[in-house]
Amino acid sequence: MAARLLRHRSARRGERGGRATGRRWRSSAIFQHHNLPGTILDRQTHFGATRITLHMLLLLLLLLSAPASNSEDAFASSAAIRAAIARPDALPAAAQDMVARLYEAEGYRPLWSGGDGRHARQALQLLQEAHAHGLEPSAYRLAAVPGQPDDPAAHGAAVDVALSGAVLQLLSHLHFGRAPPEPAALPAAEQGPDYDPVEQLRRALVQDGVAQLANDAAPRVALYWRVKKTLAEYRTLASLAGQWPPISALPHGGKLIVGRPYAGIPPVRQRLILLGDLPGADAAADDAVYSAALAQAIRRFQSRHGLDANGELGASTMAALAVSPAHRVRQLILTLERLRWLPAVRRGRIVAVNIPAFRLWAFDSAHPGQAEPLEMRVIVGAAARTPTPLFVGQMRYLEFNPYWNVPRSIERKEILPRLARDPAYLKNNAMELVSAGGKILAAGTADSMAALRAGTARVRQRPGPRNVLGAVKFAMPNPMNIYLHATSARELFDKERRDLSHGCIRVERPAELAEFVLADTAQWDSESVREAMQPGPTRTVRLGSAVPVVLFYATAVTDRRGRPLFANDIYRLDQALARALHMQ
């Protein structure tokens, strides 16, 4: 992406980009040498929001230049370390308990002043590279080190404790996230071993593993690392692209015709080149012509942004083209944060639904290279009324030809008002009234209607072509009664915006999803699944082992081919998270 930018920007911007690249190279090269002043100088010029003061520079020089043989005498006795920990302004509140546990376990000895200072330099590099994970290095309060300038022992202890606190806080943020998770009702049923930043740091100091701490703390999910790479690319795009002016709507007044010139095409072409949707070989065409290559580039862009890939420059496509790289950077940072919230799930088959993208993926994490993930469109809960909750459930059984047991909230808000207008509504929609004991009641009588209003009777819809759950329901028991299912209203999958349900998730290709989750059961194949989905009695099939279903929210992800995929913030959760992370 950076190469595309440099080819298509002015020489002045190209030179500026070259200087930025030079700074990045110096950053990586300096940290490979024991050259502390160079490291500090680079910290002052790279990632401009972060600065290390001269006072901090002197403290770090004092820390890293101490000979190993007398480090305890030069810096901190046990009492000095205890005093540094006890200072109320020494550490962020979130790190205080971790730091106290760390030094208690280590006998209140200094941890960073021995040897040649390699571990301390590696720790500083970890803090600098927090930026690559979408975290802000300035959040780790190295510059706020207390102590008296004329007291080397207090200085040394303060530096040691502050560096430990910063590293522990970074590890905690990388593994658990900075902000409290968005509403998530259920954890995964199977969790991995607990992650403890204190124990991880202790082990790394003994085993010379400080440089690997960040990688070990970050989520071990392939999507996380793909998004992290895309974040770096879009940061480069944001820094080198300069201003991102709006693109005016094309004045063609109708459908674009391939081969014709249009006044508004050149800025669209240039933007697609920068975003990588129009390859360089196709970029040399006449700037103003709506060519076949340009139409294909528009379709690629539309596909990446969840739009109807028709090659037309409608309002939705123009709006997506107008979104700046800086905004995309923010979306990617928010995705990295949300991925840190996800609980660990066992390796094996997983179903993941990205709510704002209206997409489902099903894959086997134990064998990632064996097959392409199953991907399909979904319909999710309506943003204004019934948003789909975010959680990790466990799919345990399937129901072929299911009944739809209408939730009480829908009975009150929709069924009862419709019955008041049309007493034949239940009959016309293949519905029936059922008593608490399971007895079918006569619809339309005063007693049955009174029972329905009182909640002692309920409505269910019989299996069949009109059933809203379609031919199969994927059950994952949870208090919110959320599940995946087929649908009789298949035309809704053609809509661009598909938050249309009461909260459950309608899947586009239910037969293929059923084959996927039943793959470990010998008697099920594509033919038997399709046979079970034919009209007939309800049939419940329990899975040999539960399949985790991850319902998550990300307006920016990166697919296996490395394509950045963006979606609209339909539930407005990005705004709230950005405020929680102080990004606004």
N, C-alpha and C positions, 0 to 999 in steps of 0.2 A: 504493500500500500504506500509506503514512504517513497519507493522508487517511482510509482505512478505520479505522486505529487511533484517530485523533483523534476520529472520530465515535462510536466504541464504547467508549472508555475513560472513566474518571471525569474530572470537571472538574479535579481536582488534577493528575492525570497529563497532562491536556491542556495545562495551564499549564506544567508541567515540559517537555513536548515543545516548546511554543512558545519557551521560553527556550533549549532546545538548538538550535532552528532559528535563533534570533537569533544564537547564537554562530557557527553555520555561515555566516550571511550576513556577519557581521563579518569572518570569515576571508577570504572572497572579495573583499570590498570593500577591505579594508586593503591587500591585495597589489596592488591596482590603483593605489595611490598610493605616493609615495616617503616613507613614514612608517615608518621602521625601528622606533622604540619601540613603535608599535602592532602591528607584525608580531610582535615578540618577545612582547608581552603576550598576543597571541592564541595564540602557540605554547604559552604557559604554561597556557591554559585549554582548549584544544582537543586532542582525542586524549590524554586525561589521562596516558598512560604516558610521554609525551615532555616533557622540560623542558630549557630552555636556562638555564644559570646566569648570575648577574650577571657573573662573569668573562668568560663567552662574550659576553654583551651588550656589554661594554666593548670587547672585541676586534672585534666586528662593527661597532660604531659607529666605531671607529678606522679600520677598513678602508673602510667605505662613505663616510665623510666626507672622505677624502683628495682634494684637488684633483688633476685629471688631469695638470696641468702638472708637478707635483713628486712623482708617485706613487712613482717609483723611489727618490728620495731619502728619502721619508717611511717607506717600508716595507721594501724588501728589495733589496739588491744581489744580483747573481748568487751571491755567496758565501753570503749569508743563506739564499737559496732552497736551495742545495746542502746547507747545514747542516741545514735543516729536514727535507729529504727523508731525510737520513742518520740522523736520530734514530730509535732502535729502537722507541720508543713513539709515534711520530708518526702512524702509519697502520695500519689493519688489514692483516694479512699479504697478503690477497687483492688489495689495491689497490697495494701497494708497487711492483711491477714496472710497472704501468700509469702510476703517477704519475712514476716515473723516466723512462719513455719520453716522456711528455707534456712534461716540462720540458726534457729534452734536445733534443727537436725544436723547442722554442720558445726555445732559448738561455738557459734558466734565468732568464727574466724573469717578474715577477709577472703573473698572468693576470686577476685579478678587481678590481684597484684603480683602473682607469682610468675615465674618463667620469663619469657620474652614479651609478655603482653599480647600474645597471639589471640587468646580467648577474648580479651577485651576488644581488640580490633574486630574480631569476627562478630562480636555482639553489636558493635557500632554499625557494622555493615548490615546486619539483620534489621536494625532500626531504620536505616536509610532505605532499605529495599521494601519496607512496609508499603511504600507508595505503589509498588508493582502489584500488591494484593488489594489495592483500593483503599488502603488505610493511610492516614495522614501522619507522617513521621513526627510532626510537631505535637501530636497528642501524647507523646511519651516524654515526660518532663525532665529530660536530662539537663536542661539549662537552669532548672530551679533547684540547684544543689545548695543546701545550707552549709554553715560552718564559718569559723573565724579565720581570716587570712593568716594570722600569726600562729595558728595551731595546726601543724601538719597532720597530727594524728586524727583530729576531728575532720579535717579536709579529706583525708584518705578514707575514713570510715563513711563519710557522707557520699563520696563518689562511688564507693563500692556498693553501698546500699541503694543509691539512686540507679545505678546501672542494672543491678539485680531487679529492682522494681519495674524499670522500663521493659526489660526483656520478659519478665513474667506477665506483665500486662499485655505485651504484644502477643505472646503465645496464647493467652486467654482469648484475646480478640480474634486471633486467627482460627481458633478451634470452635469457640462458642458464639462469636459475633460480638459487635460493640453494643448494639441496641437490643432491647428485649424483643423476643420473637413476636411477630404478628400472631393474632389469635390462632392457636393450634391446639385442638382439643385432645388429641390422642398421640402418644409417642408410638414408636415402632414396638412391636411385641418382643423383638429380639435385639438387645443392645450389645455392642461390643464392650470391651473392658473400659472402665472409667479412665478418662484422660485427666491427669493431674499435672499442671504446668510446673509445680515445684519439683516433683519427682523427675519429670523430663529434664529440667535444667540440672538437677543434681547428677543425673546419669551422664548428661552431655559433658559436664565439666570433668568427670572422671574418665570418660571414654573418648575424649577429644572430638565430641560431636556437636559443638556449638554451632558450626556453620550449617548443619542440617536441621536445626531446631525448627525453623519456619516451615520447611517442607513437611516435616513430620507432624506439625501442628495443624496445617491446613487440611481441609477436607480431602479424603482420598477418593474423590469422585472425578471421573474423566472430564465431565462437563465443567467443573471448577477450573481446571487447568486450561481448557480451551477458551473459556471466557476471560481468564487472566491474560492470555496471549492476545485476544481481540482487544482488550482494554489498552494494552501497549500500542497496538496499531492505531486505534482511534485517538489516543492521546497524541501520537505523531501527526495524524490527520488534523486534529484540532489546532496543534501548534504551528503547522506549516501552511494550512489552508487560508489563514487570515480570516477576514470577515466572511460571513456566510449569508449573503444578501438573499432576500426572498426572490422567488421566480414567479413572474407574472403568468397568469393563465393564458393559454394559447388562444389567439383570436381567430381560430379556424371555424368556429361556429357549428361544428358537426364532427363526424368521424374522420380521423386522420387517414389519409390515403398514402400507401407506400410509394415512394418515388417523387412525391411532391415536396416543394420547399414551403416552410412556414417560418414566420418571423421569430417566433418564440423558441425555435428548436435549438439554436446554438448554446444557450445557457443550460438547457436540459442535457445536451450531449456532454458538455464539460463536466457537469456534476456527476453524471453516470461514469465518466472516465475516472474521476477522483475516487468514487466509491467502489470501483473495481467491477462494476456490472457491464461496462463496455470495454472489451479488451483492446489493447493497443493496435492490433492489426485492423480493427474495425473503426478506430478513431480517426483515421486519416480521410474518411469520406467527407463530402461536402458538408460543411457545418450546418447548413440550413435545411438539408433534405431529411425527410422522415424516411430513412432507409430501412430495409429488412433487418439489417444488423442492429439498428437503433431500436426497432420494435422488439427484437429479441432481448436486447439489454433492458428495456422497460419491463418486459415480462419477468426477467430475472429479478429485477429490483422489486417488482410487485410481489413475487413469490416470497422473497425474503422478509417482506413487511406485512404478510398476512392479507394481501389484497387480491382481488380478482385479477388473475394474470392474463389480461386481455390485450396488453400492449397499448392501451389507450391512456391518455394523460387527463384523466378525470380529476375531480376535486380531491379525492382521497389520496391519489398518487401524487398530485402536486403538493399536498400538505405534507406527505411523508418526505418528499424531496427537500422541502424547506426546513426540516429539522436539522439543527446544527450538529456537527461532530461533538461539540462540548456537551450538548444534551445527551447524546448517545453515550458519552463517557460516564455521565452520571447514572444512566440506566444500567450500564455494565457494572459499576461499583455497587449499586443496590443489589444486583443479582449475586455478586460474590458474597455480600453480607447474608442474603437469604439462604444461599447454599451452605453457609456455616451453621445455620440453625437446624438443618435437617438431621435427624437422628440416624445413627448407623443402622443399616439393614443388612441382613445376612446375604451372602453372595448367592446368586441364582436368578430365577425369573423375577422380573420387576415390571410393574405397570406404572408409568409416570404420566401425569396430566398437568400441562401448563395452562392454567386457567385463562390468562389474558390472550394467549396465542391460540386458544381453542384447538389445541393439539394433544393427542395421546401418542405415547411411544411405549412399546412393550419390547423388552430385550432380556437377554440372559447375561448377567454381569459375570458369571463364572466362566463363560465362553464368549468373550466380547468380539472375537474375530470370526466366529463361525457363520454368522448370518447377519444381514442388515436388520436393524430394528423394524418391528412392525409399526407403521405410522398411519394415523388416520385423523380426520376432523372430528371434533366433538362439539356438543352444545352444552353450555354450563348455565349456572344460575343467573337470573336477571340481576343486574347491578342495582337497579332502583328498588327492588322488592325482596328478592330471595337469593343473595349471593351465595355461591358454593363455598362452604368453609374449607379452610386449609388444614390438612392433617395427614398423617400416615396411617392408613387402615390395613387390614389383613383380609384379603379375599379368601373366603372359606368354602363357598359352595355356589353353584349355579342353579337357577330355576328355568327350565324350558317351559314355554307356554305358561307364564306366571299369571296369577291374579294381581291386579293392582289394588292394594289396600289404601284407599284414599286417606291421606293424613288429616287429622282433625282440623288443622288450620285451613286446609283447602275446603273441607266440608262447610266450615262456618262462613268463609269469605266468598266462596264461589258456588258450591253445590246448593246450599239452602236458598240463596237469592235466585238461582236459576229455576229451582223447583217452584218457588213462589210465582214465577212468570209462566212456567211450562210444567204442569204436573206429569207430563210424559217424558221428562228429560232423562230419567234413569233408564227407562225402557229403550229410548231412542239411542242411548249410548252404551248399551250392553252392560248396564250397571244393576246392582241389586243391593237391598238392605239386609244386613246380617245382625242378629242379636248378639249380646255379649257371650252367649253360650254357643254361637255358631249356627243358629237356626235362621233360615232365610225367611224374611218377613214380607208380607204383602205391601208393595209400594203404594203410596198415595192415600192410605187410610190415615185418619186423624191420630190413631194410636202410634202408628209407625213413624209419622212425622214428628210427633211429640218426643218419641224415643230418640230420634235422630238429633233433634234440637237439644235434648238433655244429655246427649253423649252416651246413652245406654245402647244405642244401635250405631252401626257404622256402614259406610258405603264401600263397596268393592266393585271393580270392573272385571268381568269374566275374560278369560283368554280368548283370543281371536284377532281378526284383522283390525278391529277398532281399538284394541287395547293399547294404551299409551306407552306401555313398557315393551311393546313389540314381542318378539318370539323368545327372548332370553333376558334374564336379569342376573347380574354379577353381584352377589351379596358379600358385603364386608361389614358385619354387625358393628354398630356404633350408636351412641345415644342420640345422634342427630338424624338417624335413619337415612343416611346418604349412601347411594349405591350407583353402579353403572348399569345401563340397560340399552336395549335396542329401542327403536321408535317406529311408530306408524306414520309419522310426519317427516318423511325423508327429504321433502323439498326444502326444509329449513337448513340443511347442510350447505346449500348453495348461497346462503347469505354471507356477506363479509363479516358482519358482527353477529355473533351467535350466543349472546348471553340471553337465553330465552326460556330457560327451564325454571322449575320451582326449587332448584338447588341440586338435584341429582344430575348425573352426567349421561347424556345420550351419545352413543358411539356410532360412528358411520358404518363400520364393517364388523358387526357383532359375531358373525360366524368365524371370521379369522381370529378374533380375540378369544373366542371360546376354544378354538383349536390350540391356541398358544397356552392358555392356562390349564388345559387338560392334557398337555403333551406328555406328562409322566404317567398317564393312565393308558394301559395297552389297548383297551377296547375302544378308544376314541380316536378317530381320524376325521378328515374333512367330510367323508361321506356320512359317517354316523352322526356328526354334529348337524349337518344339514337335514338329515332325517329327523333328528330330535326337534328341530326348529319348525317342522311342518305342523299344521294344526292338529291338536290332540290333547290328551290329558296333561295336567301339570306334572313335571318330573323334576325331582331334586337330585342333583349330583354333587357329592362332596369331593373336594380336592384332596389328593393324597397329602399335600403339604400346602399351607397357606401361602398365597402370593402377595407380597407387599404392594400396596397401591399408594403412591405418593401424589397427593394433590398439592401442588406448589404454585407460586406466583412469581413470574419473572417476565419483565417486558423486554429483556435482552438476553439472548442465549447464543451459543455457537454450536452448529451441528457437527456431525462427524466429518463432513467434508471441509470444515473450517469456515463455513458461511456464517456471517453474523445475521441473526434473525431478530427482528424487532416487532413489538406489538404495542398497542395503545394501552394506557393505564385505565382499564375499564372500571375497576373498583376504587380508583384514586388512592391506592396504597403506596405508590411511589412518593407522593407528596408527603404523606405522614412519615414515612421512613426517612426521607431526606431531611425533614425537620428534626427527627430524633438523632440523626447523625450530624446535625449542625451544618448541613450542606446548603441551607437557604439563608 
